[in-house]
């Protein structure tokens, strides 16, 4: 999975990219094909937007469905944590939908034995 980080009007912490890569690579445990994830960080300069001054947008590209999650919070990491939770819920939902679950009743199993 290729990870592209865009920062618009924002200074990123040194370890932010490492945290992003670690959390996004943990999404490989699901059976959803994702080739590339774009992480966009936008800083709002308006001081009245203090609680929601940093916005993170995650967008996936690949053979699987297009996934997009966004969140806003007071700093980059908090916004990323909220966005990754939403992103993971979407991936998990797709993963559960794809799984093969046998829907045989107990009567059919007892009759065949």
N, CA, C and O atoms as a GROMACS GRO file, in nm:
protein
  452
    1UNK      N    1   0.085  -0.117   0.000
    1UNK     CA    2   0.000   0.000   0.000
    1UNK      C    3   0.090   0.124   0.000
    1UNK      O    4   0.181   0.137   0.082
    2UNK      N    5   0.062   0.212  -0.093
    2UNK     CA    6   0.137   0.337  -0.102
    2UNK      C    7   0.061   0.444  -0.024
    2UNK      O    8  -0.060   0.457  -0.038
    3UNK      N    9   0.133   0.520   0.056
    3UNK     CA   10   0.072   0.625   0.138
    3UNK      C   11   0.128   0.760   0.095
    3UNK      O   12   0.249   0.780   0.093
    4UNK      N   13   0.038   0.852   0.059
    4UNK     CA   14   0.076   0.985   0.015
    4UNK      C   15   0.020   1.085   0.116
    4UNK      O   16  -0.100   1.085   0.143
    5UNK      N   17   0.107   1.168   0.171
    5UNK     CA   18   0.066   1.267   0.272
    5UNK      C   19   0.079   1.406   0.212
    5UNK      O   20   0.186   1.446   0.168
    6UNK      N   21  -0.034   1.480   0.212
    6UNK     CA   22  -0.035   1.619   0.167
    6UNK      C   23  -0.065   1.707   0.287
    6UNK      O   24  -0.161   1.682   0.360
    7UNK      N   25   0.015   1.811   0.308
    7UNK     CA   26  -0.011   1.907   0.415
    7UNK      C   27  -0.038   2.042   0.352
    7UNK      O   28   0.048   2.098   0.283
    8UNK      N   29  -0.156   2.094   0.376
    8UNK     CA   30  -0.192   2.225   0.323
    8UNK      C   31  -0.198   2.325   0.437
    8UNK      O   32  -0.280   2.313   0.528
    9UNK      N   33  -0.112   2.423   0.431
    9UNK     CA   34  -0.105   2.530   0.531
    9UNK      C   35  -0.085   2.473   0.671
    9UNK      O   36  -0.136   2.528   0.768
   10UNK      N   37  -0.011   2.364   0.682
   10UNK     CA   38   0.009   2.300   0.812
   10UNK      C   39   0.154   2.254   0.826
   10UNK      O   40   0.215   2.208   0.729
   11UNK      N   41   0.207   2.265   0.945
   11UNK     CA   42   0.338   2.210   0.979
   11UNK      C   43   0.313   2.076   1.046
   11UNK      O   44   0.241   2.068   1.146
   12UNK      N   45   0.373   1.970   0.994
   12UNK     CA   46   0.353   1.837   1.050
   12UNK      C   47   0.462   1.805   1.150
   12UNK      O   48   0.577   1.847   1.136
   13UNK      N   49   0.426   1.728   1.252
   13UNK     CA   50   0.524   1.680   1.348
   13UNK      C   51   0.614   1.578   1.281
   13UNK      O   52   0.577   1.518   1.180
   14UNK      N   53   0.733   1.559   1.336
   14UNK     CA   54   0.831   1.469   1.276
   14UNK      C   55   0.782   1.325   1.273
   14UNK      O   56   0.807   1.252   1.177
   15UNK      N   57   0.714   1.283   1.379
   15UNK     CA   58   0.670   1.144   1.387
   15UNK      C   59   0.532   1.121   1.329
   15UNK      O   60   0.481   1.009   1.335
   16UNK      N   61   0.469   1.223   1.272
   16UNK     CA   62   0.333   1.209   1.219
   16UNK      C   63   0.328   1.108   1.104
   16UNK      O   64   0.238   1.024   1.098
   17UNK      N   65   0.425   1.116   1.014
   17UNK     CA   66   0.427   1.024   0.900
   17UNK      C   67   0.445   0.879   0.946
   17UNK      O   68   0.385   0.787   0.890
   18UNK      N   69   0.528   0.858   1.048
   18UNK     CA   70   0.546   0.722   1.100
   18UNK      C   71   0.418   0.667   1.160
   18UNK      O   72   0.385   0.550   1.141
   19UNK      N   73   0.347   0.751   1.233
   19UNK     CA   74   0.220   0.709   1.294
   19UNK      C   75   0.117   0.677   1.187
   19UNK      O   76   0.044   0.579   1.198
   20UNK      N   77   0.112   0.761   1.082
   20UNK     CA   78   0.018   0.739   0.972
   20UNK      C   79   0.048   0.606   0.903
   20UNK      O   80  -0.043   0.528   0.878
   21UNK      N   81   0.175   0.581   0.873
   21UNK     CA   82   0.212   0.457   0.805
   21UNK      C   83   0.181   0.336   0.891
   21UNK      O   84   0.132   0.235   0.840
   22UNK      N   85   0.210   0.344   1.020
   22UNK     CA   86   0.184   0.231   1.110
   22UNK      C   87   0.035   0.197   1.116
   22UNK      O   88  -0.003   0.080   1.106
   23UNK      N   89  -0.048   0.298   1.133
   23UNK     CA   90  -0.191   0.273   1.147
   23UNK      C   91  -0.255   0.229   1.016
   23UNK      O   92  -0.345   0.145   1.017
   24UNK      N   93  -0.210   0.284   0.905
   24UNK     CA   94  -0.268   0.244   0.777
   24UNK      C   95  -0.221   0.106   0.734
   24UNK      O   96  -0.296   0.032   0.670
   25UNK      N   97  -0.097   0.069   0.767
   25UNK     CA   98  -0.051  -0.066   0.733
   25UNK      C   99  -0.122  -0.171   0.818
   25UNK      O  100  -0.128  -0.287   0.778
   26UNK      N  101  -0.176  -0.134   0.933
   26UNK     CA  102  -0.252  -0.229   1.012
   26UNK      C  103  -0.386  -0.262   0.947
   26UNK      O  104  -0.451  -0.359   0.986
   27UNK      N  105  -0.429  -0.184   0.848
   27UNK     CA  106  -0.554  -0.212   0.776
   27UNK      C  107  -0.538  -0.327   0.678
   27UNK      O  108  -0.637  -0.372   0.620
   28UNK      N  109  -0.416  -0.375   0.657
   28UNK     CA  110  -0.393  -0.487   0.566
   28UNK      C  111  -0.453  -0.617   0.618
   28UNK      O  112  -0.463  -0.714   0.543
   29UNK      N  113  -0.492  -0.622   0.745
   29UNK     CA  114  -0.549  -0.744   0.801
   29UNK      C  115  -0.687  -0.774   0.742
   29UNK      O  116  -0.735  -0.887   0.752
   30UNK      N  117  -0.751  -0.674   0.682
   30UNK     CA  118  -0.879  -0.695   0.617
   30UNK      C  119  -0.854  -0.735   0.472
   30UNK      O  120  -0.751  -0.701   0.414
   31UNK      N  121  -0.948  -0.806   0.414
   31UNK     CA  122  -0.930  -0.856   0.277
   31UNK      C  123  -0.984  -0.757   0.173
   31UNK      O  124  -1.048  -0.798   0.076
   32UNK      N  125  -0.958  -0.630   0.193
   32UNK     CA  126  -0.999  -0.526   0.099
   32UNK      C  127  -0.874  -0.477   0.028
   32UNK      O  128  -0.775  -0.441   0.092
   33UNK      N  129  -0.879  -0.474  -0.105
   33UNK     CA  130  -0.762  -0.435  -0.184
   33UNK      C  131  -0.753  -0.284  -0.192
   33UNK      O  132  -0.840  -0.218  -0.250
   34UNK      N  133  -0.648  -0.228  -0.134
   34UNK     CA  134  -0.623  -0.084  -0.138
   34UNK      C  135  -0.482  -0.064  -0.192
   34UNK      O  136  -0.385  -0.112  -0.132
   35UNK      N  137  -0.470   0.006  -0.304
   35UNK     CA  138  -0.339   0.030  -0.364
   35UNK      C  139  -0.272   0.154  -0.306
   35UNK      O  140  -0.152   0.155  -0.281
   36UNK      N  141  -0.352   0.260  -0.286
   36UNK     CA  142  -0.295   0.388  -0.245
   36UNK      C  143  -0.392   0.459  -0.151
   36UNK      O  144  -0.513   0.455  -0.172
   37UNK      N  145  -0.339   0.522  -0.048
   37UNK     CA  146  -0.419   0.602   0.044
   37UNK      C  147  -0.360   0.743   0.047
   37UNK      O  148  -0.240   0.761   0.070
   38UNK      N  149  -0.444   0.841   0.023
   38UNK     CA  150  -0.402   0.981   0.031
   38UNK      C  151  -0.448   1.038   0.164
   38UNK      O  152  -0.566   1.030   0.199
   39UNK      N  153  -0.355   1.097   0.237
   39UNK     CA  154  -0.385   1.161   0.364
   39UNK      C  155  -0.363   1.310   0.344
   39UNK      O  156  -0.252   1.355   0.316
   40UNK      N  157  -0.470   1.386   0.359
   40UNK     CA  158  -0.463   1.531   0.338
   40UNK      C  159  -0.488   1.601   0.471
   40UNK      O  160  -0.591   1.577   0.535
   41UNK      N  161  -0.396   1.686   0.512
   41UNK     CA  162  -0.408   1.761   0.637
   41UNK      C  163  -0.426   1.908   0.602
   41UNK      O  164  -0.344   1.967   0.532
   42UNK      N  165  -0.533   1.966   0.651
   42UNK     CA  166  -0.564   2.106   0.623
   42UNK      C  167  -0.573   2.180   0.756
   42UNK      O  168  -0.643   2.137   0.847
   43UNK      N  169  -0.502   2.290   0.766
   43UNK     CA  170  -0.507   2.374   0.886
   43UNK      C  171  -0.590   2.498   0.858
   43UNK      O  172  -0.564   2.572   0.762
   44UNK      N  173  -0.690   2.521   0.941
   44UNK     CA  174  -0.776   2.638   0.928
   44UNK      C  175  -0.711   2.753   1.005
   44UNK      O  176  -0.683   2.740   1.124
   45UNK      N  177  -0.688   2.864   0.938
   45UNK     CA  178  -0.620   2.977   1.000
   45UNK      C  179  -0.710   3.063   1.087
   45UNK      O  180  -0.661   3.144   1.165
   46UNK      N  181  -0.841   3.046   1.075
   46UNK     CA  182  -0.936   3.127   1.152
   46UNK      C  183  -0.927   3.090   1.300
   46UNK      O  184  -0.949   2.974   1.334
   47UNK      N  185  -0.896   3.184   1.388
   47UNK     CA  186  -0.883   3.151   1.531
   47UNK      C  187  -1.015   3.110   1.597
   47UNK      O  188  -1.014   3.048   1.703
   48UNK      N  189  -1.127   3.144   1.537
   48UNK     CA  190  -1.256   3.102   1.594
   48UNK      C  191  -1.282   2.954   1.574
   48UNK      O  192  -1.371   2.897   1.638
   49UNK      N  193  -1.207   2.891   1.487
   49UNK     CA  194  -1.222   2.748   1.462
   49UNK      C  195  -1.123   2.668   1.546
   49UNK      O  196  -1.073   2.565   1.501
   50UNK      N  197  -1.095   2.713   1.666
   50UNK     CA  198  -0.991   2.654   1.750
   50UNK      C  199  -1.008   2.505   1.776
   50UNK      O  200  -0.911   2.430   1.766
   51UNK      N  201  -1.128   2.461   1.809
   51UNK     CA  202  -1.150   2.320   1.839
   51UNK      C  203  -1.141   2.233   1.715
   51UNK      O  204  -1.109   2.114   1.724
   52UNK      N  205  -1.170   2.290   1.602
   52UNK     CA  206  -1.171   2.214   1.477
   52UNK      C  207  -1.076   2.276   1.375
   52UNK      O  208  -1.109   2.284   1.257
   53UNK      N  209  -0.960   2.319   1.421
   53UNK     CA  210  -0.868   2.391   1.333
   53UNK      C  211  -0.789   2.300   1.240
   53UNK      O  212  -0.736   2.347   1.139
   54UNK      N  213  -0.779   2.172   1.271
   54UNK     CA  214  -0.706   2.078   1.186
   54UNK      C  215  -0.805   1.975   1.131
   54UNK      O  216  -0.882   1.915   1.206
   55UNK      N  217  -0.802   1.956   1.000
   55UNK     CA  218  -0.891   1.861   0.936
   55UNK      C  219  -0.807   1.760   0.859
   55UNK      O  220  -0.712   1.797   0.789
   56UNK      N  221  -0.841   1.633   0.873
   56UNK     CA  222  -0.771   1.524   0.804
   56UNK      C  223  -0.871   1.453   0.714
   56UNK      O  224  -0.981   1.418   0.757
   57UNK      N  225  -0.830   1.431   0.588
   57UNK     CA  226  -0.914   1.360   0.492
   57UNK      C  227  -0.835   1.240   0.441
   57UNK      O  228  -0.724   1.255   0.390
   58UNK      N  229  -0.893   1.121   0.456
   58UNK     CA  230  -0.833   0.997   0.407
   58UNK      C  231  -0.911   0.951   0.285
   58UNK      O  232  -1.034   0.940   0.291
   59UNK      N  233  -0.842   0.924   0.176
   59UNK     CA  234  -0.907   0.876   0.054
   59UNK      C  235  -0.829   0.756   0.003
   59UNK      O  236  -0.706   0.761  -0.009
   60UNK      N  237  -0.900   0.647  -0.026
   60UNK     CA  238  -0.833   0.526  -0.076
   60UNK      C  239  -0.860   0.511  -0.225
   60UNK      O  240  -0.966   0.548  -0.275
   61UNK      N  241  -0.761   0.455  -0.294
   61UNK     CA  242  -0.772   0.425  -0.436
   61UNK      C  243  -0.724   0.282  -0.455
   61UNK      O  244  -0.626   0.240  -0.394
   62UNK      N  245  -0.792   0.209  -0.540
   62UNK     CA  246  -0.748   0.073  -0.567
   62UNK      C  247  -0.856  -0.007  -0.634
   62UNK      O  248  -0.955   0.047  -0.683
   63UNK      N  249  -0.835  -0.139  -0.636
   63UNK     CA  250  -0.930  -0.228  -0.701
   63UNK      C  251  -1.059  -0.240  -0.621
   63UNK      O  252  -1.164  -0.270  -0.677
   64UNK      N  253  -1.052  -0.216  -0.492
   64UNK     CA  254  -1.170  -0.222  -0.408
   64UNK      C  255  -1.252  -0.095  -0.420
   64UNK      O  256  -1.223  -0.011  -0.506
   65UNK      N  257  -1.351  -0.080  -0.337
   65UNK     CA  258  -1.435   0.040  -0.343
   65UNK      C  259  -1.360   0.165  -0.295
   65UNK      O  260  -1.263   0.156  -0.220
   66UNK      N  261  -1.408   0.279  -0.339
   66UNK     CA  262  -1.350   0.407  -0.297
   66UNK      C  263  -1.396   0.436  -0.155
   66UNK      O  264  -1.515   0.437  -0.126
   67UNK      N  265  -1.301   0.459  -0.067
   67UNK     CA  266  -1.331   0.491   0.073
   67UNK      C  267  -1.283   0.631   0.102
   67UNK      O  268  -1.176   0.672   0.056
   68UNK      N  269  -1.363   0.705   0.180
   68UNK     CA  270  -1.326   0.841   0.215
   68UNK      C  271  -1.372   0.867   0.357
   68UNK      O  272  -1.487   0.841   0.392
   69UNK      N  273  -1.283   0.919   0.439
   69UNK     CA  274  -1.316   0.953   0.577
   69UNK      C  275  -1.251   1.086   0.610
   69UNK      O  276  -1.139   1.113   0.568
   70UNK      N  277  -1.323   1.168   0.684
   70UNK     CA  278  -1.265   1.296   0.724
   70UNK      C  279  -1.308   1.327   0.867
   70UNK      O  280  -1.415   1.286   0.912
   71UNK      N  281  -1.221   1.401   0.935
   71UNK     CA  282  -1.248   1.439   1.073
   71UNK      C  283  -1.174   1.570   1.101
   71UNK      O  284  -1.075   1.602   1.037
   72UNK      N  285  -1.226   1.643   1.198
   72UNK     CA  286  -1.164   1.770   1.238
   72UNK      C  287  -1.147   1.769   1.390
   72UNK      O  288  -1.233   1.719   1.463
   73UNK      N  289  -1.035   1.824   1.436
   73UNK     CA  290  -1.009   1.832   1.578
   73UNK      C  291  -0.908   1.943   1.605
   73UNK      O  292  -0.875   2.021   1.515
   74UNK      N  293  -0.859   1.950   1.729
   74UNK     CA  294  -0.772   2.060   1.770
   74UNK      C  295  -0.628   2.044   1.725
   74UNK      O  296  -0.554   2.142   1.723
   75UNK      N  297  -0.585   1.920   1.689
   75UNK     CA  298  -0.450   1.902   1.634
   75UNK      C  299  -0.450   1.790   1.531
   75UNK      O  300  -0.551   1.722   1.512
   76UNK      N  301  -0.336   1.771   1.465
   76UNK     CA  302  -0.328   1.674   1.356
   76UNK      C  303  -0.356   1.531   1.402
   76UNK      O  304  -0.435   1.460   1.339
   77UNK      N  305  -0.293   1.490   1.510
   77UNK     CA  306  -0.304   1.352   1.554
   77UNK      C  307  -0.445   1.318   1.602
   77UNK      O  308  -0.495   1.209   1.575
   78UNK      N  309  -0.509   1.410   1.672
   78UNK     CA  310  -0.645   1.385   1.719
   78UNK      C  311  -0.740   1.372   1.601
   78UNK      O  312  -0.827   1.285   1.600
   79UNK      N  313  -0.724   1.459   1.502
   79UNK     CA  314  -0.808   1.451   1.383
   79UNK      C  315  -0.780   1.322   1.305
   79UNK      O  316  -0.873   1.260   1.253
   80UNK      N  317  -0.654   1.282   1.296
   80UNK     CA  318  -0.620   1.159   1.226
   80UNK      C  319  -0.679   1.038   1.298
   80UNK      O  320  -0.729   0.946   1.233
   81UNK      N  321  -0.675   1.036   1.430
   81UNK     CA  322  -0.732   0.924   1.506
   81UNK      C  323  -0.882   0.911   1.480
   81UNK      O  324  -0.932   0.800   1.463
   82UNK      N  325  -0.952   1.022   1.476
   82UNK     CA  326  -1.096   1.018   1.448
   82UNK      C  327  -1.122   0.971   1.305
   82UNK      O  328  -1.214   0.893   1.282
   83UNK      N  329  -1.043   1.017   1.211
   83UNK     CA  330  -1.062   0.979   1.071
   83UNK      C  331  -1.028   0.831   1.049
   83UNK      O  332  -1.096   0.764   0.972
   84UNK      N  333  -0.924   0.781   1.115
   84UNK     CA  334  -0.885   0.641   1.096
   84UNK      C  335  -0.989   0.547   1.156
   84UNK      O  336  -1.008   0.436   1.106
   85UNK      N  337  -1.057   0.589   1.262
   85UNK     CA  338  -1.165   0.508   1.318
   85UNK      C  339  -1.277   0.494   1.215
   85UNK      O  340  -1.329   0.384   1.194
   86UNK      N  341  -1.314   0.604   1.153
   86UNK     CA  342  -1.418   0.600   1.051
   86UNK      C  343  -1.375   0.516   0.931
   86UNK      O  344  -1.455   0.440   0.877
   87UNK      N  345  -1.251   0.531   0.890
   87UNK     CA  346  -1.195   0.456   0.778
   87UNK      C  347  -1.197   0.306   0.808
   87UNK      O  348  -1.234   0.225   0.723
   88UNK      N  349  -1.157   0.270   0.930
   88UNK     CA  350  -1.155   0.129   0.969
   88UNK      C  351  -1.295   0.070   0.973
   88UNK      O  352  -1.314  -0.045   0.934
   89UNK      N  353  -1.393   0.147   1.018
   89UNK     CA  354  -1.531   0.098   1.019
   89UNK      C  355  -1.580   0.069   0.878
   89UNK      O  356  -1.649  -0.031   0.855
   90UNK      N  357  -1.544   0.154   0.784
   90UNK     CA  358  -1.584   0.131   0.645
   90UNK      C  359  -1.517   0.006   0.588
   90UNK      O  360  -1.582  -0.074   0.520
   91UNK      N  361  -1.388  -0.011   0.616
   91UNK     CA  362  -1.317  -0.129   0.567
   91UNK      C  363  -1.373  -0.255   0.631
   91UNK      O  364  -1.392  -0.356   0.563
   92UNK      N  365  -1.400  -0.250   0.760
   92UNK     CA  366  -1.454  -0.367   0.830
   92UNK      C  367  -1.590  -0.406   0.775
   92UNK      O  368  -1.621  -0.524   0.762
   93UNK      N  369  -1.672  -0.307   0.743
   93UNK     CA  370  -1.805  -0.333   0.688
   93UNK      C  371  -1.794  -0.405   0.553
   93UNK      O  372  -1.868  -0.500   0.526
   94UNK      N  373  -1.702  -0.360   0.469
   94UNK     CA  374  -1.681  -0.425   0.339
   94UNK      C  375  -1.625  -0.565   0.358
   94UNK      O  376  -1.665  -0.658   0.288
   95UNK      N  377  -1.533  -0.581   0.452
   95UNK     CA  378  -1.473  -0.711   0.480
   95UNK      C  379  -1.579  -0.811   0.527
   95UNK      O  380  -1.579  -0.925   0.483
   96UNK      N  381  -1.668  -0.769   0.614
   96UNK     CA  382  -1.775  -0.856   0.664
   96UNK      C  383  -1.872  -0.893   0.554
   96UNK      O  384  -1.924  -1.004   0.552
   97UNK      N  385  -1.898  -0.803   0.463
   97UNK     CA  386  -1.991  -0.827   0.354
   97UNK      C  387  -1.935  -0.932   0.257
   97UNK      O  388  -2.011  -1.008   0.198
   98UNK      N  389  -1.804  -0.936   0.241
   98UNK     CA  390  -1.740  -1.026   0.147
   98UNK      C  391  -1.722  -1.166   0.204
   98UNK      O  392  -1.717  -1.264   0.129
   99UNK      N  393  -1.713  -1.178   0.337
   99UNK     CA  394  -1.686  -1.307   0.399
   99UNK      C  395  -1.792  -1.410   0.363
   99UNK      O  396  -1.911  -1.378   0.351
  100UNK      N  397  -1.748  -1.535   0.346
  100UNK     CA  398  -1.838  -1.646   0.318
  100UNK      C  399  -1.887  -1.704   0.450
  100UNK      O  400  -1.808  -1.755   0.528
  101UNK      N  401  -2.017  -1.697   0.474
  101UNK     CA  402  -2.075  -1.750   0.597
  101UNK      C  403  -2.179  -1.854   0.556
  101UNK      O  404  -2.276  -1.820   0.488
  102UNK      N  405  -2.161  -1.980   0.596
  102UNK     CA  406  -2.260  -2.081   0.559
  102UNK      C  407  -2.390  -2.060   0.637
  102UNK      O  408  -2.388  -2.039   0.758
  103UNK      N  409  -2.499  -2.066   0.567
  103UNK     CA  410  -2.630  -2.043   0.630
  103UNK      C  411  -2.712  -2.172   0.630
  103UNK      O  412  -2.826  -2.174   0.585
  104UNK      N  413  -2.653  -2.278   0.681
  104UNK     CA  414  -2.723  -2.404   0.690
  104UNK      C  415  -2.792  -2.414   0.826
  104UNK      O  416  -2.737  -2.373   0.928
  105UNK      N  417  -2.911  -2.468   0.826
  105UNK     CA  418  -2.982  -2.482   0.951
  105UNK      C  419  -2.936  -2.611   1.022
  105UNK      O  420  -2.876  -2.699   0.960
  106UNK      N  421  -2.966  -2.620   1.149
  106UNK     CA  422  -2.927  -2.737   1.227
  106UNK      C  423  -3.005  -2.861   1.181
  106UNK      O  424  -2.954  -2.972   1.188
  107UNK      N  425  -3.127  -2.843   1.134
  107UNK     CA  426  -3.208  -2.956   1.086
  107UNK      C  427  -3.142  -3.019   0.964
  107UNK      O  428  -3.135  -3.141   0.955
  108UNK      N  429  -3.095  -2.938   0.871
  108UNK     CA  430  -3.029  -2.990   0.751
  108UNK      C  431  -2.903  -3.065   0.787
  108UNK      O  432  -2.872  -3.169   0.727
  109UNK      N  433  -2.828  -3.014   0.884
  109UNK     CA  434  -2.705  -3.080   0.927
  109UNK      C  435  -2.736  -3.214   0.993
  109UNK      O  436  -2.666  -3.312   0.967
  110UNK      N  437  -2.839  -3.219   1.077
  110UNK     CA  438  -2.876  -3.343   1.147
  110UNK      C  439  -2.931  -3.445   1.047
  110UNK      O  440  -2.906  -3.565   1.062
  111UNK      N  441  -3.005  -3.400   0.948
  111UNK     CA  442  -3.063  -3.492   0.849
  111UNK      C  443  -2.954  -3.551   0.760
  111UNK      O  444  -2.965  -3.666   0.718
  112UNK      N  445  -2.851  -3.475   0.729
  112UNK     CA  446  -2.745  -3.525   0.642
  112UNK      C  447  -2.652  -3.622   0.715
  112UNK      O  448  -2.585  -3.702   0.651
  113UNK      N  449  -2.646  -3.615   0.845
  113UNK     CA  450  -2.557  -3.702   0.923
  113UNK      C  451  -2.623  -3.830   0.949
  113UNK      O  452  -2.565  -3.917   1.013
   0.00000   0.00000   0.00000
